[in-house]
Amino acid sequence: MRKIWRKIFLGIGLAVTGIIVLLVYTVNEMICRPVLASAGRLSDSDFTELAAKTEDGIDIHAIHYQGVPGAGTVVLCHGHGVNLKRMDDLVGFLRRAGYGLLLADFRAHGQSGGTYCTIGLHEWKDLRAVLDAARAKGLIDAGTAIAAYGRSMGAATLINGAENLPEIKAFILESSFERLRSIAARDAWHHLKIPDTFLIDVAFWLTKKMTGIDYASNAPEQKTRGISNRAVFLIHDEKDARADLHAFNSLKNRLPQAQTWVVKDAWHVCAHHQSPVEFEMRFLNFLHQSGVPGRP
């Protein structure tokens, strides 16, 4: 009987160990210079390259497109595991509308330095550095109205860093998660069929031990107060199983001033792909309403 129990406990131990190893491997793939999609390309080469260094010593690569005189600037924030080139689909219509554009490769992405991606926890420091560098080089005038659009991690970055980015007067946020712990659990189930148990917390604890970064503290829903009363446009993609309806409602309830749009039949960060005409119309209308002017 004891041998049977030993085998049972050994089997359970091996299974738990295997799951933990799988989670740690997956987490490593997600934070160590993740590449989750093709690099993309920029169809408009009329930009100025920009280099900046963050307060924590990371070199950040960015590009700037000049707008027409008097127009505002829109900061475009890419998602997790891609780079600034994946925002190319927005460049065309915003440039036609006259806006200046600022795009950065977040830490551990694209041409920027850094070992670990923090999935929106510290990436606001990259934006802070790039905005300061753009001003120092005269690419953005002191009086220029600035808005920012973020997808997924990019949206979470903007929420987490809003209080440190006071010059941004309007936020367009698509597919932000409410808590990294929640989206990790959803991903573990959808992709690995691992249920939401203490093992998810073990993975976060191990990750903190390995990196010194408290990923479990990444909770944009607790940082919405940093936006204060600034203009917000929240976009939810109807079929998004990652930043799901619960995540959208959590943020919406904490941002009572927000305009909202649920994009029918759209998957994660696919609002523009699914409904390009309506997306562009809503985007531009929101900018104008928020006092971020385009072409006269």
Secondary structure, 3 states (H helix, E strand, C coil): CHHHHHHHHHHHHHHHHHHHHHHHHHHHHHHECCCCCCCCCCCCCCCEEEEEECCCCCEEEEEEECCCCCCCEEEEECCCCCCHHHHHHHHHHHHHCCCEEEEECCCCCCCCCCCECCCCCCCHHHHHHHHHHHHHCCCCCCCCCEEEEEECHHHHHHHHHHHHCCCEEEEEEECCCCCHHHHHHHHHHHHHCCCCCHHHHHHHHHHHHHHCCCHHHCCHHHCHHHCCCCEEEEEEECCCCCCCHHHHHHHHHHCCCCEEEEECCCCCCCHHHHCHHHHHHHHHHHHHHCCCCCCC
